[in-house]
Amino acid sequence: MQVVMLQMVANVISDVPDGARDEIIMLLYAVSKDTSTQAQNLKAAFGEWCWLIYTAHGNVVEILDVGCAR
């Protein structure tokens, strides 16, 4: 599955500490395996410190928001 993210999301990922970046990348990998999300459904994935808000459109996962509490 292809992962697409808003520029704002990419900026956040580049600004977080390395440990948080690794956690976000792990979440990105996990949501890319999600085949149950439909276009109208927003989903969230949570790690220990970080989160993603995403939806899927066919074979594309769109990352709408990402954050980290560190």
CHARMM-style PDB file with segment names, atoms N, HN, CA, C and O in Angstrom:
ATOM      1  N   MET     1       0.844  -1.164   0.000  1.00  0.00      PROA
ATOM      2  CA  MET     1       0.000   0.000   0.000  1.00  0.00      PROA
ATOM      3  C   MET     1       0.898   1.238   0.000  1.00  0.00      PROA
ATOM      4  O   MET     1       1.921   1.264   0.684  1.00  0.00      PROA
ATOM      5  N   GLN     2       0.526   2.236  -0.746  1.00  0.00      PROA
ATOM      6  HN  GLN     2      -0.305   2.215  -1.301  1.00  0.00      PROA
ATOM      7  CA  GLN     2       1.268   3.495  -0.817  1.00  0.00      PROA
ATOM      8  C   GLN     2       0.841   4.402   0.338  1.00  0.00      PROA
ATOM      9  O   GLN     2      -0.344   4.494   0.657  1.00  0.00      PROA
ATOM     10  N   VAL     3       1.811   5.070   0.959  1.00  0.00      PROA
ATOM     11  HN  VAL     3       2.774   4.996   0.700  1.00  0.00      PROA
ATOM     12  CA  VAL     3       1.529   6.012   2.047  1.00  0.00      PROA
ATOM     13  C   VAL     3       1.775   7.420   1.536  1.00  0.00      PROA
ATOM     14  O   VAL     3       2.855   7.722   1.028  1.00  0.00      PROA
ATOM     15  N   VAL     4       0.763   8.294   1.673  1.00  0.00      PROA
ATOM     16  HN  VAL     4      -0.114   8.049   2.086  1.00  0.00      PROA
ATOM     17  CA  VAL     4       0.851   9.695   1.254  1.00  0.00      PROA
ATOM     18  C   VAL     4       0.628  10.548   2.498  1.00  0.00      PROA
ATOM     19  O   VAL     4      -0.253  10.251   3.304  1.00  0.00      PROA
ATOM     20  N   MET     5       1.426  11.611   2.658  1.00  0.00      PROA
ATOM     21  HN  MET     5       2.142  11.852   2.003  1.00  0.00      PROA
ATOM     22  CA  MET     5       1.230  12.475   3.820  1.00  0.00      PROA
ATOM     23  C   MET     5       1.260  13.938   3.417  1.00  0.00      PROA
ATOM     24  O   MET     5       1.911  14.319   2.445  1.00  0.00      PROA
ATOM     25  N   LEU     6       0.549  14.741   4.173  1.00  0.00      PROA
ATOM     26  HN  LEU     6       0.020  14.431   4.963  1.00  0.00      PROA
ATOM     27  CA  LEU     6       0.561  16.177   3.969  1.00  0.00      PROA
ATOM     28  C   LEU     6       1.955  16.719   4.286  1.00  0.00      PROA
ATOM     29  O   LEU     6       2.685  16.109   5.067  1.00  0.00      PROA
ATOM     30  N   GLN     7       2.329  17.840   3.701  1.00  0.00      PROA
ATOM     31  HN  GLN     7       1.735  18.335   3.066  1.00  0.00      PROA
ATOM     32  CA  GLN     7       3.639  18.440   3.961  1.00  0.00      PROA
ATOM     33  C   GLN     7       3.819  18.756   5.441  1.00  0.00      PROA
ATOM     34  O   GLN     7       4.916  18.615   5.982  1.00  0.00      PROA
ATOM     35  N   MET     8       2.736  19.185   6.096  1.00  0.00      PROA
ATOM     36  HN  MET     8       1.845  19.299   5.656  1.00  0.00      PROA
ATOM     37  CA  MET     8       2.790  19.473   7.525  1.00  0.00      PROA
ATOM     38  C   MET     8       3.224  18.236   8.307  1.00  0.00      PROA
ATOM     39  O   MET     8       4.009  18.337   9.249  1.00  0.00      PROA
ATOM     40  N   VAL     9       2.719  17.082   7.920  1.00  0.00      PROA
ATOM     41  HN  VAL     9       2.081  16.999   7.154  1.00  0.00      PROA
ATOM     42  CA  VAL     9       3.077  15.828   8.583  1.00  0.00      PROA
ATOM     43  C   VAL     9       4.559  15.534   8.385  1.00  0.00      PROA
ATOM     44  O   VAL     9       5.256  15.172   9.333  1.00  0.00      PROA
ATOM     45  N   ALA    10       5.034  15.689   7.166  1.00  0.00      PROA
ATOM     46  HN  ALA    10       4.468  15.984   6.396  1.00  0.00      PROA
ATOM     47  CA  ALA    10       6.454  15.460   6.880  1.00  0.00      PROA
ATOM     48  C   ALA    10       7.329  16.406   7.697  1.00  0.00      PROA
ATOM     49  O   ALA    10       8.391  16.007   8.176  1.00  0.00      PROA
ATOM     50  N   ASN    11       6.898  17.641   7.859  1.00  0.00      PROA
ATOM     51  HN  ASN    11       6.036  17.965   7.471  1.00  0.00      PROA
ATOM     52  CA  ASN    11       7.655  18.612   8.657  1.00  0.00      PROA
ATOM     53  C   ASN    11       7.745  18.189  10.122  1.00  0.00      PROA
ATOM     54  O   ASN    11       8.799  18.311  10.747  1.00  0.00      PROA
ATOM     55  N   VAL    12       6.637  17.694  10.663  1.00  0.00      PROA
ATOM     56  HN  VAL    12       5.781  17.595  10.156  1.00  0.00      PROA
ATOM     57  CA  VAL    12       6.632  17.246  12.057  1.00  0.00      PROA
ATOM     58  C   VAL    12       7.587  16.076  12.227  1.00  0.00      PROA
ATOM     59  O   VAL    12       8.361  16.037  13.184  1.00  0.00      PROA
ATOM     60  N   ILE    13       7.536  15.128  11.308  1.00  0.00      PROA
ATOM     61  HN  ILE    13       6.908  15.160  10.531  1.00  0.00      PROA
ATOM     62  CA  ILE    13       8.401  13.951  11.402  1.00  0.00      PROA
ATOM     63  C   ILE    13       9.871  14.354  11.391  1.00  0.00      PROA
ATOM     64  O   ILE    13      10.684  13.759  12.099  1.00  0.00      PROA
ATOM     65  N   SER    14      10.211  15.345  10.604  1.00  0.00      PROA
ATOM     66  HN  SER    14       9.551  15.828  10.029  1.00  0.00      PROA
ATOM     67  CA  SER    14      11.617  15.755  10.540  1.00  0.00      PROA
ATOM     68  C   SER    14      12.047  16.546  11.775  1.00  0.00      PROA
ATOM     69  O   SER    14      13.246  16.685  12.020  1.00  0.00      PROA
ATOM     70  N   ASP    15      11.102  17.065  12.555  1.00  0.00      PROA
ATOM     71  HN  ASP    15      10.128  16.952  12.356  1.00  0.00      PROA
ATOM     72  CA  ASP    15      11.428  17.897  13.719  1.00  0.00      PROA
ATOM     73  C   ASP    15      11.426  17.160  15.056  1.00  0.00      PROA
ATOM     74  O   ASP    15      11.853  17.725  16.063  1.00  0.00      PROA
ATOM     75  N   VAL    16      10.959  15.919  15.091  1.00  0.00      PROA
ATOM     76  HN  VAL    16      10.612  15.460  14.273  1.00  0.00      PROA
ATOM     77  CA  VAL    16      10.886  15.201  16.369  1.00  0.00      PROA
ATOM     78  C   VAL    16      12.211  14.498  16.667  1.00  0.00      PROA
ATOM     79  O   VAL    16      12.992  14.248  15.749  1.00  0.00      PROA
ATOM     80  N   PRO    17      12.473  14.176  17.937  1.00  0.00      PROA
ATOM     81  CA  PRO    17      13.694  13.441  18.284  1.00  0.00      PROA
ATOM     82  C   PRO    17      13.737  12.066  17.601  1.00  0.00      PROA
ATOM     83  O   PRO    17      12.703  11.533  17.197  1.00  0.00      PROA
ATOM     84  N   ASP    18      14.936  11.507  17.481  1.00  0.00      PROA
ATOM     85  HN  ASP    18      15.775  11.940  17.809  1.00  0.00      PROA
ATOM     86  CA  ASP    18      15.113  10.239  16.766  1.00  0.00      PROA
ATOM     87  C   ASP    18      14.221   9.117  17.289  1.00  0.00      PROA
ATOM     88  O   ASP    18      13.636   8.383  16.493  1.00  0.00      PROA
ATOM     89  N   GLY    19      14.105   8.968  18.607  1.00  0.00      PROA
ATOM     90  HN  GLY    19      14.580   9.565  19.253  1.00  0.00      PROA
ATOM     91  CA  GLY    19      13.270   7.911  19.165  1.00  0.00      PROA
ATOM     92  C   GLY    19      11.815   8.061  18.765  1.00  0.00      PROA
ATOM     93  O   GLY    19      11.148   7.075  18.452  1.00  0.00      PROA
ATOM     94  N   ALA    20      11.323   9.286  18.773  1.00  0.00      PROA
ATOM     95  HN  ALA    20      11.865  10.087  19.027  1.00  0.00      PROA
ATOM     96  CA  ALA    20       9.942   9.546  18.359  1.00  0.00      PROA
ATOM     97  C   ALA    20       9.787   9.308  16.862  1.00  0.00      PROA
ATOM     98  O   ALA    20       8.767   8.777  16.421  1.00  0.00      PROA
ATOM     99  N   ARG    21      10.787   9.695  16.082  1.00  0.00      PROA
ATOM    100  HN  ARG    21      11.615  10.126  16.441  1.00  0.00      PROA
ATOM    101  CA  ARG    21      10.741   9.470  14.636  1.00  0.00      PROA
ATOM    102  C   ARG    21      10.646   7.969  14.345  1.00  0.00      PROA
ATOM    103  O   ARG    21       9.881   7.552  13.475  1.00  0.00      PROA
ATOM    104  N   ASP    22      11.420   7.166  15.069  1.00  0.00      PROA
ATOM    105  HN  ASP    22      12.041   7.505  15.775  1.00  0.00      PROA
ATOM    106  CA  ASP    22      11.364   5.711  14.884  1.00  0.00      PROA
ATOM    107  C   ASP    22       9.975   5.178  15.209  1.00  0.00      PROA
ATOM    108  O   ASP    22       9.460   4.304  14.510  1.00  0.00      PROA
ATOM    109  N   GLU    23       9.367   5.704  16.271  1.00  0.00      PROA
ATOM    110  HN  GLU    23       9.785   6.413  16.839  1.00  0.00      PROA
ATOM    111  CA  GLU    23       8.024   5.274  16.652  1.00  0.00      PROA
ATOM    112  C   GLU    23       7.006   5.664  15.578  1.00  0.00      PROA
ATOM    113  O   GLU    23       6.127   4.869  15.247  1.00  0.00      PROA
ATOM    114  N   ILE    24       7.113   6.865  15.038  1.00  0.00      PROA
ATOM    115  HN  ILE    24       7.827   7.511  15.308  1.00  0.00      PROA
ATOM    116  CA  ILE    24       6.200   7.308  13.976  1.00  0.00      PROA
ATOM    117  C   ILE    24       6.372   6.438  12.737  1.00  0.00      PROA
ATOM    118  O   ILE    24       5.385   6.059  12.106  1.00  0.00      PROA
ATOM    119  N   ILE    25       7.603   6.119  12.384  1.00  0.00      PROA
ATOM    120  HN  ILE    25       8.405   6.426  12.897  1.00  0.00      PROA
ATOM    121  CA  ILE    25       7.842   5.260  11.217  1.00  0.00      PROA
ATOM    122  C   ILE    25       7.245   3.878  11.447  1.00  0.00      PROA
ATOM    123  O   ILE    25       6.702   3.282  10.517  1.00  0.00      PROA
ATOM    124  N   MET    26       7.334   3.357  12.671  1.00  0.00      PROA
ATOM    125  HN  MET    26       7.775   3.841  13.427  1.00  0.00      PROA
ATOM    126  CA  MET    26       6.721   2.073  12.989  1.00  0.00      PROA
ATOM    127  C   MET    26       5.201   2.155  12.832  1.00  0.00      PROA
ATOM    128  O   MET    26       4.579   1.227  12.315  1.00  0.00      PROA
ATOM    129  N   LEU    27       4.601   3.267  13.278  1.00  0.00      PROA
ATOM    130  HN  LEU    27       5.106   4.021  13.698  1.00  0.00      PROA
ATOM    131  CA  LEU    27       3.158   3.451  13.108  1.00  0.00      PROA
ATOM    132  C   LEU    27       2.789   3.552  11.630  1.00  0.00      PROA
ATOM    133  O   LEU    27       1.777   2.993  11.206  1.00  0.00      PROA
ATOM    134  N   LEU    28       3.603   4.263  10.841  1.00  0.00      PROA
ATOM    135  HN  LEU    28       4.425   4.717  11.186  1.00  0.00      PROA
ATOM    136  CA  LEU    28       3.354   4.364   9.398  1.00  0.00      PROA
ATOM    137  C   LEU    28       3.358   2.987   8.758  1.00  0.00      PROA
ATOM    138  O   LEU    28       2.502   2.681   7.928  1.00  0.00      PROA
ATOM    139  N   TYR    29       4.312   2.162   9.136  1.00  0.00      PROA
ATOM    140  HN  TYR    29       5.008   2.410   9.810  1.00  0.00      PROA
ATOM    141  CA  TYR    29       4.383   0.802   8.597  1.00  0.00      PROA
ATOM    142  C   TYR    29       3.132   0.016   8.988  1.00  0.00      PROA
ATOM    143  O   TYR    29       2.553  -0.684   8.158  1.00  0.00      PROA
ATOM    144  N   ALA    30       2.715   0.130  10.250  1.00  0.00      PROA
ATOM    145  HN  ALA    30       3.186   0.699  10.925  1.00  0.00      PROA
ATOM    146  CA  ALA    30       1.541  -0.608  10.718  1.00  0.00      PROA
ATOM    147  C   ALA    30       0.275  -0.189   9.981  1.00  0.00      PROA
ATOM    148  O   ALA    30      -0.510  -1.047   9.577  1.00  0.00      PROA
ATOM    149  N   VAL    31       0.061   1.114   9.798  1.00  0.00      PROA
ATOM    150  HN  VAL    31       0.699   1.811  10.126  1.00  0.00      PROA
ATOM    151  CA  VAL    31      -1.168   1.545   9.129  1.00  0.00      PROA
ATOM    152  C   VAL    31      -1.137   1.222   7.641  1.00  0.00      PROA
ATOM    153  O   VAL    31      -2.192   1.108   7.017  1.00  0.00      PROA
ATOM    154  N   SER    32       0.049   1.072   7.062  1.00  0.00      PROA
ATOM    155  HN  SER    32       0.906   1.165   7.570  1.00  0.00      PROA
ATOM    156  CA  SER    32       0.115   0.706   5.644  1.00  0.00      PROA
ATOM    157  C   SER    32      -0.386  -0.715   5.424  1.00  0.00      PROA
ATOM    158  O   SER    32      -0.692  -1.090   4.292  1.00  0.00      PROA
ATOM    159  N   LYS    33      -0.473  -1.502   6.476  1.00  0.00      PROA
ATOM    160  HN  LYS    33      -0.225  -1.197   7.395  1.00  0.00      PROA
ATOM    161  CA  LYS    33      -0.982  -2.875   6.397  1.00  0.00      PROA
ATOM    162  C   LYS    33      -2.481  -2.950   6.682  1.00  0.00      PROA
ATOM    163  O   LYS    33      -3.069  -4.026   6.575  1.00  0.00      PROA
ATOM    164  N   ASP    34      -3.107  -1.836   7.042  1.00  0.00      PROA
ATOM    165  HN  ASP    34      -2.628  -0.962   7.130  1.00  0.00      PROA
ATOM    166  CA  ASP    34      -4.536  -1.791   7.376  1.00  0.00      PROA
ATOM    167  C   ASP    34      -5.360  -1.832   6.099  1.00  0.00      PROA
ATOM    168  O   ASP    34      -5.335  -0.889   5.307  1.00  0.00      PROA
ATOM    169  N   THR    35      -6.085  -2.917   5.898  1.00  0.00      PROA
ATOM    170  HN  THR    35      -6.105  -3.683   6.541  1.00  0.00      PROA
ATOM    171  CA  THR    35      -6.920  -3.042   4.699  1.00  0.00      PROA
ATOM    172  C   THR    35      -8.398  -2.818   5.000  1.00  0.00      PROA
ATOM    173  O   THR    35      -9.224  -2.901   4.091  1.00  0.00      PROA
ATOM    174  N   SER    36      -8.755  -2.534   6.263  1.00  0.00      PROA
ATOM    175  HN  SER    36      -8.084  -2.466   7.002  1.00  0.00      PROA
ATOM    176  CA  SER    36     -10.167  -2.407   6.625  1.00  0.00      PROA
ATOM    177  C   SER    36     -10.695  -0.982   6.562  1.00  0.00      PROA
ATOM    178  O   SER    36     -11.909  -0.786   6.597  1.00  0.00      PROA
ATOM    179  N   THR    37      -9.834   0.012   6.470  1.00  0.00      PROA
ATOM    180  HN  THR    37      -8.847  -0.146   6.442  1.00  0.00      PROA
ATOM    181  CA  THR    37     -10.274   1.410   6.476  1.00  0.00      PROA
ATOM    182  C   THR    37     -10.852   1.798   5.124  1.00  0.00      PROA
ATOM    183  O   THR    37     -10.273   1.491   4.081  1.00  0.00      PROA
ATOM    184  N   GLN    38     -11.981   2.466   5.144  1.00  0.00      PROA
ATOM    185  HN  GLN    38     -12.451   2.715   5.991  1.00  0.00      PROA
ATOM    186  CA  GLN    38     -12.612   2.971   3.932  1.00  0.00      PROA
ATOM    187  C   GLN    38     -12.454   4.486   3.887  1.00  0.00      PROA
ATOM    188  O   GLN    38     -12.112   5.101   4.897  1.00  0.00      PROA
ATOM    189  N   ALA    39     -12.699   5.095   2.728  1.00  0.00      PROA
ATOM    190  HN  ALA    39     -12.977   4.596   1.908  1.00  0.00      PROA
ATOM    191  CA  ALA    39     -12.442   6.525   2.523  1.00  0.00      PROA
ATOM    192  C   ALA    39     -13.181   7.418   3.524  1.00  0.00      PROA
ATOM    193  O   ALA    39     -12.646   8.446   3.937  1.00  0.00      PROA
ATOM    194  N   GLN    40     -14.393   7.044   3.916  1.00  0.00      PROA
ATOM    195  HN  GLN    40     -14.827   6.208   3.580  1.00  0.00      PROA
ATOM    196  CA  GLN    40     -15.156   7.901   4.818  1.00  0.00      PROA
ATOM    197  C   GLN    40     -14.716   7.762   6.275  1.00  0.00      PROA
ATOM    198  O   GLN    40     -15.106   8.573   7.115  1.00  0.00      PROA
ATOM    199  N   ASN    41     -13.920   6.758   6.579  1.00  0.00      PROA
ATOM    200  HN  ASN    41     -13.604   6.099   5.896  1.00  0.00      PROA
ATOM    201  CA  ASN    41     -13.536   6.494   7.959  1.00  0.00      PROA
ATOM    202  C   ASN    41     -12.181   7.100   8.295  1.00  0.00      PROA
ATOM    203  O   ASN    41     -11.195   6.862   7.598  1.00  0.00      PROA
ATOM    204  N   LEU    42     -12.140   7.868   9.348  1.00  0.00      PROA
ATOM    205  HN  LEU    42     -12.942   8.060   9.914  1.00  0.00      PROA
ATOM    206  CA  LEU    42     -10.858   8.315   9.890  1.00  0.00      PROA
ATOM    207  C   LEU    42     -10.444   7.314  10.952  1.00  0.00      PROA
ATOM    208  O   LEU    42     -11.274   6.834  11.724  1.00  0.00      PROA
ATOM    209  N   LYS    43      -9.174   7.008  10.986  1.00  0.00      PROA
ATOM    210  HN  LYS    43      -8.500   7.398  10.359  1.00  0.00      PROA
ATOM    211  CA  LYS    43      -8.653   6.103  11.998  1.00  0.00      PROA
ATOM    212  C   LYS    43      -7.471   6.750  12.676  1.00  0.00      PROA
ATOM    213  O   LYS    43      -6.869   7.688  12.152  1.00  0.00      PROA
ATOM    214  N   ALA    44      -7.145   6.240  13.847  1.00  0.00      PROA
ATOM    215  HN  ALA    44      -7.635   5.479  14.272  1.00  0.00      PROA
ATOM    216  CA  ALA    44      -5.980   6.718  14.585  1.00  0.00      PROA
ATOM    217  C   ALA    44      -5.135   5.523  14.987  1.00  0.00      PROA
ATOM    218  O   ALA    44      -5.652   4.441  15.263  1.00  0.00      PROA
ATOM    219  N   ALA    45      -3.841   5.736  15.016  1.00  0.00      PROA
ATOM    220  HN  ALA    45      -3.421   6.615  14.792  1.00  0.00      PROA
ATOM    221  CA  ALA    45      -2.904   4.735  15.510  1.00  0.00      PROA
ATOM    222  C   ALA    45      -2.067   5.404  16.590  1.00  0.00      PROA
ATOM    223  O   ALA    45      -1.608   6.534  16.424  1.00  0.00      PROA
ATOM    224  N   PHE    46      -1.874   4.697  17.695  1.00  0.00      PROA
ATOM    225  HN  PHE    46      -2.247   3.779  17.830  1.00  0.00      PROA
ATOM    226  CA  PHE    46      -1.160   5.270  18.829  1.00  0.00      PROA
ATOM    227  C   PHE    46       0.016   4.395  19.217  1.00  0.00      PROA
ATOM    228  O   PHE    46      -0.106   3.173  19.300  1.00  0.00      PROA
ATOM    229  N   GLY    47       1.144   5.021  19.450  1.00  0.00      PROA
ATOM    230  HN  GLY    47       1.243   6.014  19.383  1.00  0.00      PROA
ATOM    231  CA  GLY    47       2.309   4.362  20.022  1.00  0.00      PROA
ATOM    232  C   GLY    47       2.432   4.800  21.467  1.00  0.00      PROA
ATOM    233  O   GLY    47       1.480   5.321  22.046  1.00  0.00      PROA
ATOM    234  N   GLU    48       3.594   4.592  22.046  1.00  0.00      PROA
ATOM    235  HN  GLU    48       4.368   4.168  21.575  1.00  0.00      PROA
ATOM    236  CA  GLU    48       3.802   4.990  23.441  1.00  0.00      PROA
ATOM    237  C   GLU    48       3.716   6.501  23.607  1.00  0.00      PROA
ATOM    238  O   GLU    48       3.124   6.982  24.573  1.00  0.00      PROA
ATOM    239  N   TRP    49       4.300   7.260  22.673  1.00  0.00      PROA
ATOM    240  HN  TRP    49       4.780   6.870  21.888  1.00  0.00      PROA
ATOM    241  CA  TRP    49       4.329   8.721  22.757  1.00  0.00      PROA
ATOM    242  C   TRP    49       3.725   9.419  21.546  1.00  0.00      PROA
ATOM    243  O   TRP    49       3.431  10.613  21.615  1.00  0.00      PROA
ATOM    244  N   CYS    50       3.533   8.716  20.452  1.00  0.00      PROA
ATOM    245  HN  CYS    50       3.771   7.747  20.396  1.00  0.00      PROA
ATOM    246  CA  CYS    50       3.160   9.355  19.185  1.00  0.00      PROA
ATOM    247  C   CYS    50       1.839   8.817  18.655  1.00  0.00      PROA
ATOM    248  O   CYS    50       1.360   7.772  19.095  1.00  0.00      PROA
ATOM    249  N   TRP    51       1.257   9.542  17.706  1.00  0.00      PROA
ATOM    250  HN  TRP    51       1.646  10.391  17.348  1.00  0.00      PROA
ATOM    251  CA  TRP    51       0.000   9.129  17.094  1.00  0.00      PROA
ATOM    252  C   TRP    51      -0.052   9.571  15.645  1.00  0.00      PROA
ATOM    253  O   TRP    51       0.668  10.472  15.215  1.00  0.00      PROA
ATOM    254  N   LEU    52      -0.939   8.898  14.902  1.00  0.00      PROA
ATOM    255  HN  LEU    52      -1.524   8.167  15.252  1.00  0.00      PROA
ATOM    256  CA  LEU    52      -1.245   9.245  13.509  1.00  0.00      PROA
ATOM    257  C   LEU    52      -2.747   9.287  13.351  1.00  0.00      PROA
ATOM    258  O   LEU    52      -3.457   8.495  13.971  1.00  0.00      PROA
ATOM    259  N   ILE    53      -3.246  10.198  12.533  1.00  0.00      PROA
ATOM    260  HN  ILE    53      -2.669  10.842  12.029  1.00  0.00      PROA
ATOM    261  CA  ILE    53      -4.636  10.196  12.085  1.00  0.00      PROA
ATOM    262  C   ILE    53      -4.568   9.926  10.587  1.00  0.00      PROA
ATOM    263  O   ILE    53      -3.827  10.595   9.866  1.00  0.00      PROA
ATOM    264  N   TYR    54      -5.335   8.952  10.119  1.00  0.00      PROA
ATOM    265  HN  TYR    54      -5.936   8.409  10.704  1.00  0.00      PROA
ATOM    266  CA  TYR    54      -5.221   8.562   8.718  1.00  0.00      PROA
ATOM    267  C   TYR    54      -6.535   8.032   8.172  1.00  0.00      PROA
ATOM    268  O   TYR    54      -7.472   7.762   8.923  1.00  0.00      PROA
ATOM    269  N   THR    55      -6.591   7.889   6.865  1.00  0.00      PROA
ATOM    270  HN  THR    55      -5.829   8.108   6.254  1.00  0.00      PROA
ATOM    271  CA  THR    55      -7.690   7.246   6.166  1.00  0.00      PROA
ATOM    272  C   THR    55      -7.101   6.549   4.948  1.00  0.00      PROA
ATOM    273  O   THR    55      -5.944   6.770   4.592  1.00  0.00      PROA
ATOM    274  N   ALA    56      -7.900   5.713   4.320  1.00  0.00      PROA
ATOM    275  HN  ALA    56      -8.840   5.533   4.609  1.00  0.00      PROA
ATOM    276  CA  ALA    56      -7.418   4.993   3.141  1.00  0.00      PROA
ATOM    277  C   ALA    56      -8.341   5.256   1.964  1.00  0.00      PROA
ATOM    278  O   ALA    56      -9.554   5.397   2.122  1.00  0.00      PROA
ATOM    279  N   HSD    57      -7.752   5.318   0.798  1.00  0.00      PROA
ATOM    280  HN  HSD    57      -6.767   5.203   0.669  1.00  0.00      PROA
ATOM    281  CA  HSD    57      -8.482   5.489  -0.461  1.00  0.00      PROA
ATOM    282  C   HSD    57      -7.954   4.417  -1.405  1.00  0.00      PROA
ATOM    283  O   HSD    57      -6.909   4.595  -2.030  1.00  0.00      PROA
ATOM    284  N   GLY    58      -8.670   3.317  -1.509  1.00  0.00      PROA
ATOM    285  HN  GLY    58      -9.519   3.172  -1.002  1.00  0.00      PROA
ATOM    286  CA  GLY    58      -8.194   2.234  -2.363  1.00  0.00      PROA
ATOM    287  C   GLY    58      -6.878   1.689  -1.844  1.00  0.00      PROA
ATOM    288  O   GLY    58      -6.818   1.147  -0.740  1.00  0.00      PROA
ATOM    289  N   ASN    59      -5.824   1.829  -2.635  1.00  0.00      PROA
ATOM    290  HN  ASN    59      -5.873   2.269  -3.531  1.00  0.00      PROA
ATOM    291  CA  ASN    59      -4.516   1.289  -2.285  1.00  0.00      PROA
ATOM    292  C   ASN    59      -3.585   2.354  -1.692  1.00  0.00      PROA
ATOM    293  O   ASN    59      -2.369   2.160  -1.659  1.00  0.00      PROA
ATOM    294  N   VAL    60      -4.144   3.473  -1.225  1.00  0.00      PROA
ATOM    295  HN  VAL    60      -5.131   3.630  -1.252  1.00  0.00      PROA
ATOM    296  CA  VAL    60      -3.343   4.582  -0.694  1.00  0.00      PROA
ATOM    297  C   VAL    60      -3.796   4.900   0.733  1.00  0.00      PROA
ATOM    298  O   VAL    60      -4.987   5.079   0.987  1.00  0.00      PROA
ATOM    299  N   VAL    61      -2.845   4.967   1.652  1.00  0.00      PROA
ATOM    300  HN  VAL    61      -1.878   4.821   1.445  1.00  0.00      PROA
ATOM    301  CA  VAL    61      -3.116   5.433   3.010  1.00  0.00      PROA
ATOM    302  C   VAL    61      -2.719   6.897   3.058  1.00  0.00      PROA
ATOM    303  O   VAL    61      -1.581   7.243   2.742  1.00  0.00      PROA
ATOM    304  N   GLU    62      -3.650   7.761   3.452  1.00  0.00      PROA
ATOM    305  HN  GLU    62      -4.574   7.480   3.709  1.00  0.00      PROA
ATOM    306  CA  GLU    62      -3.379   9.193   3.543  1.00  0.00      PROA
ATOM    307  C   GLU    62      -3.200   9.576   5.007  1.00  0.00      PROA
ATOM    308  O   GLU    62      -4.128   9.437   5.805  1.00  0.00      PROA
ATOM    309  N   ILE    63      -2.018  10.056   5.360  1.00  0.00      PROA
ATOM    310  HN  ILE    63      -1.265  10.169   4.712  1.00  0.00      PROA
ATOM    311  CA  ILE    63      -1.727  10.488   6.722  1.00  0.00      PROA
ATOM    312  C   ILE    63      -2.155  11.947   6.840  1.00  0.00      PROA
ATOM    313  O   ILE    63      -1.630  12.814   6.142  1.00  0.00      PROA
ATOM    314  N   LEU    64      -3.115  12.213   7.731  1.00  0.00      PROA
ATOM    315  HN  LEU    64      -3.542  11.509   8.299  1.00  0.00      PROA
ATOM    316  CA  LEU    64      -3.682  13.552   7.873  1.00  0.00      PROA
ATOM    317  C   LEU    64      -3.053  14.347   9.011  1.00  0.00      PROA
ATOM    318  O   LEU    64      -2.971  15.574   8.951  1.00  0.00      PROA
ATOM    319  N   ASP    65      -2.611  13.643  10.043  1.00  0.00      PROA
ATOM    320  HN  ASP    65      -2.677  12.646  10.091  1.00  0.00      PROA
ATOM    321  CA  ASP    65      -2.022  14.333  11.186  1.00  0.00      PROA
ATOM    322  C   ASP    65      -1.074  13.379  11.887  1.00  0.00      PROA
ATOM    323  O   ASP    65      -1.266  12.163  11.861  1.00  0.00      PROA
ATOM    324  N   VAL    66      -0.068  13.928  12.503  1.00  0.00      PROA
ATOM    325  HN  VAL    66       0.088  14.916  12.524  1.00  0.00      PROA
ATOM    326  CA  VAL    66       0.891  13.151  13.292  1.00  0.00      PROA
ATOM    327  C   VAL    66       1.318  14.023  14.455  1.00  0.00      PROA
ATOM    328  O   VAL    66       1.403  15.244  14.329  1.00  0.00      PROA
ATOM    329  N   GLY    67       1.581  13.402  15.571  1.00  0.00      PROA
ATOM    330  HN  GLY    67       1.512  12.410  15.674  1.00  0.00      PROA
ATOM    331  CA  GLY    67       2.031  14.172  16.712  1.00  0.00      PROA
ATOM    332  C   GLY    67       2.827  13.322  17.674  1.00  0.00      PROA
ATOM    333  O   GLY    67       2.847  12.094  17.587  1.00  0.00      PROA
ATOM    334  N   CYS    68       3.474  13.997  18.582  1.00  0.00      PROA
ATOM    335  HN  CYS    68       3.458  14.995  18.652  1.00  0.00      PROA
ATOM    336  CA  CYS    68       4.321  13.328  19.561  1.00  0.00      PROA
ATOM    337  C   CYS    68       4.250  14.111  20.862  1.00  0.00      PROA
ATOM    338  O   CYS    68       4.303  15.341  20.845  1.00  0.00      PROA
ATOM    339  N   ALA    69       4.133  13.423  21.981  1.00  0.00      PROA
ATOM    340  HN  ALA    69       4.090  12.424  21.995  1.00  0.00      PROA
ATOM    341  CA  ALA    69       4.025  14.077  23.277  1.00  0.00      PROA
ATOM    342  C   ALA    69       5.378  14.319  23.933  1.00  0.00      PROA
ATOM    343  O   ALA    69       5.436  14.791  25.069  1.00  0.00      PROA
ATOM    344  N   ARG    70       6.447  14.009  23.248  1.00  0.00      PROA
ATOM    345  HN  ARG    70       6.399  13.626  22.325  1.00  0.00      PROA
ATOM    346  CA  ARG    70       7.790  14.221  23.823  1.00  0.00      PROA
ATOM    347  C   ARG    70       8.276  15.596  23.524  1.00  0.00      PROA
ATOM    348  OT1 ARG    70       9.382  15.960  23.923  1.00  0.00      PROA
TER     349      ARG     70
END
